[in-house]
Amino acid sequence: MTVLPRPAPLEDLLAQASARLASTLPLLGGPSLRPEFPVLGDPGTLVSSLTSSAEAGPGALCFAVKPNFLREAVDRGAAAVVVTPELAGRAAGQAPGAASAPGPALAVCPEPRLLFGVILGIAGDAVTPKWAPASPFYKDEASCEIDPGVVFGPGCYIGAGVRIGPGGRIGPGVFVDDGVSMGRDCLIHPGVVLRFGTRLGDRCQIHANAVIGDDGFGYNQIPYPPGGRLIHYKNPHLGGVLIGDDVEIGSLAAIDRGLVSDTVVGRGTKIDNLVQIGHNCQIGNDCVVVAQAGAAGHSRVGDRAFVLGQAGLSHGAAVGEDAVIAGQSGVLGTIPPGGNVWTGTPAKPQGEEYRSQVMLKNDLPKWRQFLRLFLKGRGLDEIRREMGGGEAPSKK
């Protein structure tokens, strides 16, 4: 539950959400529009907290995308619920847009999660703790270009030749190496490390203790049999990391710099906690890479692709545009573009992989029994009887 600093009329929250969407969507490459959110019931309903439907109570605003969630919110006495037009019509017993509706006030939006998330962001501006501003330690302040409005938390280190654009917020204990640059309105959370050669676009957000631009993992193997050794001779990595606009990188993520050219993360991509991106990887625009996924060096991910939790890309693997790599899958080669789901190791189309799993579980034991009996010289009729009255392995 998030408690608002003071109760606010529902119509005011909706107006603020509309204004925020109108101002941020164009920055994200979306349409320039100011959406309207009609209300069934009293638009002046006071909202004092933001909750899930399971925690709803008097004064609460929540959202519902299914009838059971709406019923739960109503039963718990929620003050207001963000719902789809279909749910609003069903709840009111009449077409959406009617003057009144029983129960809580219903704010109507085709995407309730989106509207609720925008309102959460508005509330977060008021309730999120602010860092105590402090002066950073500069290696060479005269060589830096830092907008005067940038706010630093305590204990920041700023290297030589650093550039930080307007609106930057740099959390406590952040290390910014020589030559690092950031665009406008970047938010860097506590403990982040930005190594040399790292360049951030506008409105990037990097969460606590992520490491961007550290050395890539690359070695040459030199066998030395007389000493019983296999020597791993390190390749220094002197490339950089290029992060596009509106990228968000989760806590404890690691993105390695390239060998001589850059590792690249495209505009609008979202990277979860504990993700590893290897040296010289190319991650496209508007991708999603989920927790504990890993991309080995020189792998590529096309625009709008999803790489889900604990999935792995081998060295030089490629994922095409719009593809979805299911959790714990392994990409060993090239995945073609298209909105298909790929799963398993090596990753295959989901339907094909599921058929393989069914065959392994259901049919392979029957084939094994059939072969064992056949090698013993049993006839087909006898095999059928011993396998349970005609139960034969599938020929698919």
Secondary structure, 3 states (H helix, E strand, C coil): CEEEEEEEEHHHHHHHHHHHHHHHCCCCCCCCCCCCCCEECCCCCEEEEECCHHHCCCCEEEEECCHHHHHHHHHCCCCEEEECHHHHHHHHCCCCCCCCCCCCEEEECCCHHHHHHHHHHHHHHHHCCCCCCCCCEECCHHHCEECCCCEECCCCEECCCCEECCCCEECCCCEECCCCEECCCCEECCCCEECCCEEECCCCEECCCCEEEECCCCEEEEEEHHHCEEEEEECCCCCCEEECCCCEECCCCEEECCCCCCEEECCCCEECCCCEECCCCEECCCCEECCCCEECCCCEECCCCEECCCCEECCCCEECCCCEECCCCEECCEECCCCCEEECCCCEEHHHHHHHHHHHHHHHHHHHHHHHHHHCCCCHHHHHHHCCCCCCCCCC
